[in-house]
Amino acid sequence: MNVPAELRYTKDHEWVRKEGDTAVIGITEFAAGELGDIVFVDISTEGQELEAEAVFGTVEAVKTVSDLFMPLAGTVTEVNPALTDDPASVNGDPYGKGWMVKVKMADAAAFDQLLTADAYKELVGA
């Protein structure tokens, strides 16, 4: 299982990449695998300011619909437009083409409080 060391993670299986004061957020390879084939991603929170752990959208797989939780507080500045036509990219490239949102972080220090790759691997038993 791929768990990139430069990212941070949540217990809800989101990953976060820090780019200056922006956080790029998606779901982990583990989560995508557990969900199965993703057929639809619904994120309508662009422009909204959300608190940590707020629901920022949903992901629909063949068997289930799952909420997406904000790893840290901030304003959603961009939703990945490619997910409309290719939601399966979340399965195929969760840390690249399958990213979900970009968020202007309310507090960049919150990034450091998220799980490290090693802590996330321990959480999922990898």
Order of alpha helices (4+ residues) and beta strands (2+ residues): beta-beta-beta-alpha-beta-beta-beta-beta-beta-alpha-alpha-beta-alpha
